[in-house]
């Protein structure tokens, strides 16, 4: 029994330490009161569950622990906050599993009869918290683009789509979204691959609606609508190989997109547009609300032109997504430049 108590004491320490790392990420990195409370509550409930075996501390033997000097190179490195949180989550669930299994040896202790079952329930709560927190911090520090060209061949008149693309890149567009909703997967993949080749790393390349095509073609990301696959489903498919954007028209949708693992939000529609009918115009008021929330980078979208972009800059807009105003312009380069001159020279880094 002393050996089992010593083992449970060690894993209880691991679990509490991991929870503190996760709680601090929720508090100080994400400002997420709900996640922070879930971590704190789990830490409290774990302490309560371990009260019957709390005397394991008297069997602690740190100097004699043969494992304290066993380390790997990976343990000394973390590439990002997401890496720190992921490691803590794994450490937490592994520790809880060890307590659950070895707790089965201690059922005869007063109050410990149901310890394994209690720890099992806590372990499943830990899995959920681990997932939610990993999604939230995985967005890292995505770049705040200044201008995303929504490239649709049918709108490119009088110029071919490739000429419009080249003109926008020369003007300074730093994101290109390939938006061909009626193109089959094979031709769409070829189109995306051609765009990537032409862009030549001068801008990010995003695919509208199709994470499968984005992955297959080697694009930087995918942009999803409210009726497309949810971000968490795309994460299952792509992990963190793709930047994920989500179209939103309310702050509730933006919050849900963030909780589901999105990296940025389309915010709109700002103005009336012929490109895509929207029954409700969110307008600049929503952008103002979104910027006050300030949790994810943004691309204001919908009817944006050189004539109205100043309205958006006046309330703090850092980035826009533009379609017809560039694709259908007599001079796409001049149109793109005209919009960019009304935006901040350097988009703010998202924190």
Secondary structure by P-SEA (a helix, b strand, c coil): caaaaaaaaaaaaaaaaaaaaaaaaaccccccaaaaaaaaaaaaaaaaaaccccccccccccccccccccccccccccccaaaaaaaaaaaaaaaaaaaaaacccccccccccaaaaaaaaaaaaaaaaaaaaaaaacccccccccbbbbccccccccccaaaaaaaaaaacccbbbbccccccaaaaaaaaaaaaaaacccbbbbbcccaaaaaaacccbbbbccccccaaaaaaacccccbbbbbbccaaaaaaaaaacccccccccccccccccccccccaaaaaaaaaaccbbbbbbcccccccaaaaaaaccccccccccccccccaaaaaaaaaaaccccccccc
